[in-house]
Amino acid sequence: MLRFLLDVNISHETAKFLKSLGYDAKTVAQFGLEKAEDIEIAKKAAREKRILVTLDLDFGEIFYFSMKEKI
């Protein structure tokens, strides 16, 4: 089953929609991370094995630089 973590810039309605389709969708607010730095949100998504859904382009840089040494 796909698991999603929705960033603060994604509507709660999107979480409801994904849940209605049977997916495990949580918002960062449900984890108390609404004021967290992007790196903490990315780490939470990785630990929880969740797909991060965001409109924030900074997450691409976080992923690139964290994976750069592994590629």
Z-matrix of the N, CA and C atoms (Angstrom, degrees):
N
C 1 1.455
C 2 1.532 1 108.94
N 3 1.316 2 115.69 1 137.67
C 4 1.454 3 120.29 2 176.65
C 5 1.520 4 109.50 3 -75.47
N 6 1.339 5 113.66 4 140.77
C 7 1.468 6 120.76 5 179.35
C 8 1.523 7 107.78 6 -123.26
N 9 1.322 8 116.53 7 132.19
C 10 1.455 9 121.73 8 -175.82
C 11 1.520 10 111.45 9 -118.76
N 12 1.338 11 115.24 10 147.56
C 13 1.458 12 122.82 11 169.78
C 14 1.518 13 106.14 12 -123.46
N 15 1.319 14 116.91 13 117.34
C 16 1.457 15 122.15 14 -176.79
C 17 1.519 16 110.64 15 -97.94
N 18 1.316 17 115.25 16 124.97
C 19 1.457 18 122.33 17 -179.87
C 20 1.529 19 109.78 18 -68.35
N 21 1.331 20 115.72 19 169.76
C 22 1.470 21 120.61 20 -176.96
C 23 1.523 22 113.14 21 -63.73
N 24 1.323 23 117.87 22 -21.80
C 25 1.464 24 120.08 23 -178.43
C 26 1.535 25 112.76 24 -88.65
N 27 1.309 26 117.02 25 8.66
C 28 1.465 27 122.58 26 176.79
C 29 1.532 28 107.86 27 -109.39
N 30 1.303 29 116.30 28 132.87
C 31 1.463 30 122.22 29 -176.36
C 32 1.535 31 112.25 30 -61.10
N 33 1.322 32 114.76 31 145.29
C 34 1.471 33 120.25 32 174.06
C 35 1.526 34 110.14 33 -63.12
N 36 1.325 35 116.35 34 -25.39
C 37 1.467 36 120.61 35 177.06
C 38 1.530 37 110.66 36 -63.25
N 39 1.316 38 116.67 37 -32.06
C 40 1.464 39 120.43 38 177.60
C 41 1.524 40 109.83 39 -65.64
N 42 1.316 41 116.67 40 -40.64
C 43 1.467 42 120.49 41 176.82
C 44 1.529 43 109.96 42 -62.28
N 45 1.317 44 116.59 43 -43.92
C 46 1.466 45 120.31 44 178.45
C 47 1.529 46 110.72 45 -60.94
N 48 1.328 47 116.15 46 -42.49
C 49 1.457 48 120.87 47 -179.92
C 50 1.525 49 110.90 48 -62.86
N 51 1.320 50 116.99 49 -47.29
C 52 1.467 51 120.39 50 179.36
C 53 1.527 52 111.11 51 -61.59
N 54 1.321 53 116.29 52 -40.10
C 55 1.469 54 120.10 53 177.35
C 56 1.525 55 111.14 54 -63.47
N 57 1.336 56 116.70 55 -38.10
C 58 1.469 57 120.10 56 179.78
C 59 1.521 58 111.31 57 -64.90
N 60 1.335 59 116.80 58 -23.21
C 61 1.460 60 121.49 59 176.91
C 62 1.530 61 111.95 60 -87.87
N 63 1.331 62 116.02 61 -0.88
C 64 1.457 63 120.36 62 176.89
C 65 1.517 64 115.14 63 96.37
N 66 1.331 65 117.23 64 7.12
C 67 1.462 66 120.35 65 -179.94
C 68 1.529 67 111.29 66 -88.11
N 69 1.310 68 115.28 67 156.08
C 70 1.458 69 122.18 68 174.53
C 71 1.524 70 106.69 69 -88.51
N 72 1.320 71 117.07 70 100.86
C 73 1.461 72 122.29 71 -177.36
C 74 1.521 73 109.75 72 -120.73
N 75 1.318 74 115.81 73 125.50
C 76 1.470 75 122.10 74 178.44
C 77 1.515 76 108.69 75 -126.83
N 78 1.314 77 116.26 76 151.82
C 79 1.458 78 121.00 77 175.37
C 80 1.524 79 108.86 78 -98.89
N 81 1.327 80 116.07 79 158.86
C 82 1.469 81 118.87 80 177.68
C 83 1.522 82 110.15 81 -61.11
N 84 1.329 83 117.45 82 -31.25
C 85 1.462 84 121.13 83 178.69
C 86 1.529 85 111.33 84 -62.46
N 87 1.316 86 117.94 85 -33.44
C 88 1.464 87 120.76 86 178.92
C 89 1.529 88 111.61 87 -66.11
N 90 1.312 89 116.22 88 -20.66
C 91 1.464 90 120.81 89 176.95
C 92 1.530 91 111.57 90 -102.40
N 93 1.331 92 116.82 91 5.53
C 94 1.461 93 120.57 92 -179.44
C 95 1.520 94 113.15 93 71.52
N 96 1.327 95 116.94 94 27.21
C 97 1.459 96 121.18 95 -175.93
C 98 1.528 97 113.56 96 -109.66
N 99 1.333 98 117.25 97 17.97
C 100 1.456 99 119.25 98 -175.34
C 101 1.532 100 113.15 99 -63.04
N 102 1.311 101 118.67 100 -21.13
C 103 1.470 102 121.49 101 178.35
C 104 1.530 103 111.64 102 -111.97
N 105 1.313 104 116.79 103 10.76
C 106 1.465 105 121.49 104 -176.89
C 107 1.525 106 111.42 105 -75.14
N 108 1.321 107 115.20 106 155.43
C 109 1.465 108 121.42 107 174.61
C 110 1.530 109 108.40 108 -68.35
N 111 1.324 110 115.60 109 155.15
C 112 1.467 111 120.80 110 -178.92
C 113 1.525 112 112.37 111 -55.77
N 114 1.321 113 117.06 112 -39.66
C 115 1.477 114 120.19 113 -177.69
C 116 1.522 115 111.00 114 -62.67
N 117 1.322 116 117.43 115 -37.01
C 118 1.470 117 120.86 116 178.23
C 119 1.515 118 111.10 117 -67.42
N 120 1.316 119 116.82 118 -38.81
C 121 1.463 120 120.98 119 178.11
C 122 1.528 121 109.60 120 -66.17
N 123 1.323 122 116.31 121 -42.32
C 124 1.469 123 120.37 122 178.47
C 125 1.525 124 110.67 123 -62.81
N 126 1.325 125 116.91 124 -41.84
C 127 1.474 126 120.73 125 178.66
C 128 1.524 127 110.95 126 -64.05
N 129 1.330 128 116.51 127 -40.14
C 130 1.470 129 120.48 128 178.73
C 131 1.535 130 110.12 129 -62.58
N 132 1.314 131 116.30 130 -44.45
C 133 1.467 132 120.02 131 178.75
C 134 1.521 133 110.63 132 -60.57
N 135 1.322 134 116.95 133 -42.50
C 136 1.465 135 120.99 134 179.69
C 137 1.519 136 111.35 135 -65.59
N 138 1.338 137 116.59 136 -45.75
C 139 1.478 138 120.15 137 179.88
C 140 1.517 139 111.95 138 -61.40
N 141 1.328 140 115.68 139 -39.12
C 142 1.465 141 121.45 140 -177.35
C 143 1.532 142 112.27 141 -86.19
N 144 1.348 143 115.93 142 -2.50
C 145 1.467 144 121.47 143 -176.83
C 146 1.535 145 110.73 144 55.34
N 147 1.336 146 113.97 145 49.36
C 148 1.456 147 121.50 146 -179.49
C 149 1.527 148 110.21 147 -111.99
N 150 1.302 149 115.99 148 148.71
C 151 1.455 150 122.62 149 173.36
C 152 1.523 151 107.01 150 -82.48
N 153 1.311 152 116.33 151 123.29
C 154 1.459 153 120.80 152 -179.13
C 155 1.529 154 109.50 153 -84.22
N 156 1.329 155 115.77 154 124.15
C 157 1.458 156 122.29 155 178.42
C 158 1.526 157 107.01 156 -109.25
N 159 1.335 158 116.26 157 118.62
C 160 1.457 159 120.50 158 -176.22
C 161 1.518 160 110.61 159 -152.83
N 162 1.309 161 115.56 160 161.60
C 163 1.459 162 122.15 161 171.55
C 164 1.527 163 110.15 162 -105.46
N 165 1.318 164 116.99 163 1.93
C 166 1.461 165 124.22 164 -176.76
C 167 1.529 166 109.74 165 -85.18
N 168 1.311 167 117.09 166 114.97
C 169 1.459 168 121.54 167 -176.93
C 170 1.527 169 113.32 168 -70.97
N 171 1.323 170 118.56 169 -16.14
C 172 1.468 171 121.15 170 179.90
C 173 1.525 172 112.71 171 -63.03
N 174 1.299 173 118.33 172 -25.60
C 175 1.456 174 120.06 173 -178.78
C 176 1.526 175 111.96 174 -65.06
N 177 1.324 176 117.33 175 -28.97
C 178 1.463 177 120.44 176 175.73
C 179 1.518 178 111.16 177 -62.52
N 180 1.327 179 116.76 178 -40.70
C 181 1.465 180 121.07 179 177.53
C 182 1.517 181 110.83 180 -67.02
N 183 1.319 182 117.44 181 -41.42
C 184 1.464 183 120.75 182 178.97
C 185 1.521 184 109.57 183 -59.98
N 186 1.321 185 116.90 184 -46.40
C 187 1.461 186 120.81 185 -179.75
C 188 1.521 187 110.50 186 -64.19
N 189 1.326 188 116.89 187 -46.70
C 190 1.462 189 120.48 188 -177.28
C 191 1.528 190 111.09 189 -58.99
N 192 1.325 191 116.84 190 -49.60
C 193 1.457 192 119.32 191 -175.64
C 194 1.528 193 112.79 192 -73.84
N 195 1.328 194 117.71 193 -26.59
C 196 1.470 195 118.91 194 177.36
C 197 1.523 196 111.13 195 -77.68
N 198 1.339 197 117.35 196 -28.47
C 199 1.465 198 121.34 197 -178.62
C 200 1.526 199 112.28 198 -94.67
N 201 1.314 200 117.92 199 -13.30
C 202 1.462 201 121.94 200 -174.55
C 203 1.529 202 112.23 201 -53.60
N 204 1.322 203 117.53 202 -42.61
C 205 1.465 204 121.56 203 -178.67
C 206 1.515 205 112.37 204 -74.03
N 207 1.327 206 118.04 205 -20.47
C 208 1.462 207 121.72 206 -177.17
C 209 1.513 208 112.67 207 -88.62
N 210 1.337 209 116.94 208 -14.38
C 211 1.475 210 120.35 209 -178.11
C 212 1.503 211 110.52 210 -91.24
